[in-house]
Amino acid sequence: MAKSRYDALHDRFAAILSGKAGTRYERLTAMTWKALEGQGAEVVHDVRLRGASGVDAQIDVVVKRTGGLRRVLIECKDFDAAKTEKKVGVDVVRQFRAVIEDVGDVDAAHIVTCNGFTRAARLYAARYNIGLAVLKAAQLAQRVGSASLDIGFQAPLSAHVELIHMDEANQARFAAALETAFPDLTVRREDQMSVVSDRETVQFADWVERETLMHARGKPDGIHHAALLSYGAGLSIAGGPPIPFDLIAVRYNLVTELMTQKVVADQIAELVLTKGEEPPRPITDRQLRAARLDRAARGAQARG
């Protein structure tokens, strides 16, 4: 059976015993996402997730991170072994969509291949918001050299909470809890006030900062107002029971600061990733060598 060129490329950076076709391309995809996401994201290859139907689904790559898109599922298709220009068809996208709907709790989903997608696959994926990406070997050994870059860092400054909206009964509970825990009615960043949900417990100021950053994405500099929805979370005062709220209204000033940085590298581009309309991104030998995939937590195979 013919081998994919991605098998040999993978084994230059990580040796595995598996002889299953496509496994090494899946791992290269996972390594690429790990390189781009950084250490703040958990990237796991080959995860079984249980859907609402009670049936387990095998997911090639699962990315989990705090803030932004929190759980991302990736399906990989390596058609290089066939030595043809075969593209991913609409049936693959339909099947992956069915898996996404059954598994649930998915913030984004992508299909990654080395040869591209048929027109029908692109249309279907666009209709159901499934990302399509091409990850393929760099055509030539492209050396990534040095450059001076003007990097813009955009961040919300001086975010102010203007309103915490909740029903009348919960307002009374919240006011009483505040008065008991903080007699001067002043809540400082270090105080024990948290946002509690089924998924996490986050210090109040950190939650507001994170959700404000998400709201600020793609917005121009200036004053903005955001309604940060609770999605069923509650506010806990000094470790007390969570008090449900609807939303937190904030006002923030978004500012971009430019920094000129000299970037020096001596790396070889091994792969090129193209996601949708984004410009191609080279993935270097150094990035692949440094990418360390995470292990699935116990019980992850049964998560629905």
N, C-alpha and C positions, 0 to 999 in steps of 0.2 A: 504493500500500500504506500502510495506517495506521501511524503511528509511535507508539512507546511514549512516555509522559510522561517516562520515565527517560532517554531520549535527550537531551532538552533539559536536564534536571537535570544530567546528566553533563557536558554541554558548557559549562555555566557554570563548571566547575572545571578541566576538562582537555579540550582540543580534539584530536580525532583524525580521520583521513581515512576510516577504515573505514565502509562503509555496511551491514555485515552485521548482520542483526537479532539483538538480544540481546547484542551485544558491549558496549554501554555499560552495560547492567545488570550484566554480569559484572564490568566494571571498577569500578562503584560498590560491588559486593560486596567486591572486593579492597581498595578504598580504605577501606571500613568496617572490615575486619579489620586493615588496617595501622594505622588510627587507634586501635583498641582494643588491639592487641598492642604498639604502640610500636616504637621503633627496634631493639629487641632481636630482632625477628622479620624474616625475609625473606619478603615476600609477592609472588608472581609471577603475572601473568595469562597465560592461554593457554599451557600447557606440554604437550609431548608426552612421555609416559613409555612405555617399552617393557616389556611384561609378560612373564611366564614363557613365554607362548605364542609370543613373538617378534613379536607384533602391537603396533603403537603405539596408545596411547590419548590422545585430546585431553582434558586436564583444564582446566576453566575457571579455577580458582584453586588454587595450591599454597602452603601456609604452612609454613615451616621455622623452628624455633627451638631454642635450646639449653636443655636441661632440660625436664621435663614432657613434654607430647605433642609429639614432635619433628617429625613430618611429618603434615600435615593436608591432605586433598583436599576440594575444594568443587565441587559441581555447581550451576549456576544456571539458573533457568527464569523468563523474563520473559514472562508472558501478558498484559501490559497492552495491547499493540498490538491484541489481538483485541477489546478493549472489552467483555469479558465477565468473569464471576467464575470462569472456568475454574480448577480446582485441579489440582495435581500428582497424578497417579494412581499406582497401584501398579506399573505397567509401567516408569515412570521409575526408581523405587527399585530394582526388580529389575535393570535394566540397569546402574545405577550400582554395585550390589553385585557384579555380575560383573566390572566394571572393577577394583574395589578388590581382589578376590581375585586377579585376573591380575597386577596391578601389584605387589602385596605391599609389605612394609615401610611400612605405613600405620598410624599411631597413632590417628587419628580421621578421620571423614568426615562431611560435612554436605551437605544439599541445601537451597538457598536459593531462595525464590520470593516473589512479591509478593501472591499470592492465597490461599495456604494449601494444605492437603493433604486428599485424600479419607481416609475412615476406613480403607479397606484399605491405603492408603499408610502411614498412621500405624502400623497394627498390624505391617506387614511391616518397617518401619524399626526399630521397637522390638525386634522379634525378632532383628535382625541388627546392633543397636547403631549405626545410622546416625542422626546428628543431623538434625533438621528445624528450619528457621528461616524466619521471614517478615521480609523487609526491604522496607518500603514507604514511600512518601512520607508525611511528617507531614501530618495533616489540615488543620492551621492553622499559620500562621507563629508558632511558639511561641518566645518569647524566654526564654532560659535566664539567670536572674538570679543574685543572690548568696545565699549560705547559709553557715551555720556547721555544720560536720560533725565528729562524733566519729569519727575514723578509727582502727581497730584494726590494728596491725601485729603479726602473729604470726610469731615466728622461733624456731628451735631454738637454745638456748644450751648451751654447754659439751658438745658432742658428743664422746664418748669411744669410741675403737675398743677393743672388748673381745676380739675374736678375728678372725683371718684364717684361714679354713678352706680347706685344700687337702690333696691326698693326701700320703702319707708321703714319696714321692720328691721331690715339689715342695717340701715343707717343708724337706728337707735342702738343696736348691738355694737356697731363699729365705734360710735361716739363713746359709749360706756367703756369699751375695752381700751380705747385710746386714753381716756381720762384716768383710768386706773393705772395703766402702764407708764404713761407720760403726763404727769400732772401739769406740766407747763405747755402741753399740747404741741410740743416741738419734736418732730421725728428727725433724727440725724441718720446719716448713712450707716453708721455702725450699730444702730439700734436693731432690736429683734423684731423686725416687721418683714414678713415673707409672703411671697405669692406661692400658693400650694395647689398643685393639680395632681391628677392620677399619675402623671409622668415624672414630675419633678417638684422640688422645693427650692425656690430661688430667692435670695435676699431682694427686698423690694426695689432698692435703688438699682441693683444689677439687672433686674427684670425690665424696669423702665428703660434703662440704657440700651439693653439688647433689642427690645421691641421698637424703640425709636430709631435705632440704626437700620432695622429692616424697613421701616416706613420711609427712611431717607433715601433709599436706593433709587438712583436715576433721577433724583430731583435737583433742580438748580439751587445755587446758593441763595440764602435769604431766610426770612421768617416763615415757618410752617406750623400748621396745627395737625395733630394726629389723634385719632380715637383708637386707643390700644385695647382691643377686645379681649375679654377674659377667656373665652372658649371653655367655660365651665370651671375655671379656677376660683380660688377664694383667697382672702387676705387673712393671715394669721398674725395676731399681735402677741408678742412675748411668749410664743409657743402655744397659744390658745387655739381652739378649734377654728378652722377656716370659715370666714364670713363671705358668702357669695357676693360677687359684684358683676356688673355688666360690662363696664369699660372704664378706662382711665384716660382723660383728656389731657394732652400735654401740648405745650408750645415750645419750639426750639429754633435756634439759629444755626443754619447749615453753612459752613465755611470751608473753602478749599485752600489748602496751603501747598505751595510748590516747593520742591526740594530737588536740586540738581545733584545727581549721584553718578560717580564713575563706576561702571560695572565692568569688571575684568573677568574673563573666563577663558579656559582652554579645554573645551569640551567638544565632543562629536555628537551631532544630532543623529539619533538612531531611529526614531519614529517621528511621525508628524500626525497631530490630532486636529481634525477639522470638525467643529460642531456647528451645524446649521449655517448661518450667515457670518459667523465669527471668522476672523483671519486665522490661517493655519498656525498652530503652535508646535515648535520643535520640542521633542522630548530627548534629552541628552543622555549619554552613557553615565554621567555622574548622577543624574536624577534617578535613573533606574537602579544604579548600584546602591543608592542610599534608601530607596523605598523599601520599607519593611511592612509587610501586610500584617494585619491584626488577626487574632483568633476570635471566633464567635464565642460570645459568653454562653455559659451553661444555660440550656433551656431556650436558646435563640431559635433552635430548629422547630420549636413548638409555638413560636409567637404568631399571633393572629392580628 
